[in-house]
Amino acid sequence: MDLFDVLDLIGGLSLFLFGMTLMGQALERRAGNGLKTLLGRMTNNRFAGLLTGLGVTAIIQSSSATTVMVVGFVNSGLMTLKQSVNVIMGANIGTTVTAWILSLAGIESSNFFIRLLKPTSFTPVLALAGISLYMMSKNNKRKDTGMILLGFATLMFGMDAMSGAVSGLRDVPGFRQLFLTFTNPVLGVLAGAVLTAIIQSSSASVGILQALASTGSVTYGAAIPILMGQHIGTCITAMLSSIGANKNAKRAALVHLSFNVIGSAVWLTVFCIIKGLFAPALLSESASLIGIAMFHSIISLASVVLMFPFGSFLEKLVCRLIPDTKGAEETQKLDERLFGSPALALNQCRQVLTSMAVLTMDSFRKSLDCIRKYDELTAEEIRRAEDETDHYEDIIGTYLLKLTSLHLSEEESARATEYMKLIGDYERIADHAVNVLESAEEMKSKGVKLSEKAAAEYEIICDAVTEILDLSYQAFSKDDLHAARKTEPLEQVIDKLKEELRTRHFIRLQNRQCSMAAGFIWSDLLTNLERVSDHCSNISGCVLDTADRNMNIHENHHIIRASAEDYGQQYNMYLARYCGDVV
């Protein structure tokens, strides 16, 4: 093996790792909504969790990526630690798919149809199809499909280059001696763990082992311990990703490490016993590419069979190793680990935005109650909620800005735009809650009370605003287009109701039935209530705009009023309900 072979090996390894990364990222983007659906169905059912981890990892071809996503889910509250245990176990099985695909390179036959199964035969066709889709298509999904094909072609060319570069090593005695050293199980495990930790991919590590095995110098006795070590080394990615995460996320990463360390330790002990007592001839035979893929799968399946009944034990173990801190509370976070799969990142974002919406609506309802009866504790809660919504607006907005700088599909981009608009509306509703509270405090400090008629009118407009709050939340939380369309006619009725109540108040002032101080407070109240209804209309408008792929809210509202068949009917119904006793 000369200098040029070394250069070929470096180039082949680089292409192999680049192709695997490229393909994995494109697969993640292309399967974004599918991953969201799979993980959205996650339940406490252990078998469902196992199959989910297996399926997701088989799709994106990386147990490290799946485990990093799981750490992100646990960190952001989308998944419990208990659920993560089963998903991580499933990921260990799913990652073996790559080795089986790479093993096709070892097919040797003169039969035309069998030769077509060799990657060197069909890879050029995939590369041509991939570059055609990537360069000629304007559709992001087709581009990602092209990138998947290009990534696969690149890694297979890299694999072929590596195999060709190391082929001369079969005649080098030192190379054979090196792998005789790895027949020491402990050294083999360490070698596999270190190599995988460096490149942070067990699939890539197994691919490199398969390339070396093509020389015929790697025995099964050396390959099996190395494969066990690779299961341990792949945990480094999840451990690194848990840095800065909350305790449960750290525990999820530790579950991954504990599972692989315990599984490898047990089966390494069994391997040593079998080797010492029976010395099977198989261990001295040269490992084939298919043989390595097979043992990779057997080790993964055996570890899952061993540890699956002890899932709750693993959960308790990591909780003991990373105990809770008394009095410490960890808040829900948006995790940038999910940027690799924008659909999942947006799903996480929606969860946090929903918490913001619930907090905002609860705060506004409390402020309405303060007008009826002021309470100091409630006032503190409203102001605290307003600070929290400011924080929500900051973290969600920053997260979405970073996310939109990445490669998003048309649907994902529309969702991100919708959420950016929604956080502004919900934050403003929280501000109006504080404004209403300040009106209540002014009434208390000045000893002002609403007249009997004004109090009755206040209840009417409160009922209308409460209903529009509920409709807009239902539209957002459930993507309910019917509720969204009912919001606009109600908002128009509230506008009309506000003007009518203001006119009635001027009449009371002229008749000296109301004080000037109460009049100013009443005017501020009506303004804040009407503006809240405007924000509710915006929220429902965003839902409709996203559904129609049109982010022009004002245009959409105009279309609703002009073309919706039931708009006039809904408007008249709300008019009769809220303005019947006023107009």
Beta strands, then each sheet from edge to edge (+ up, - down):
end
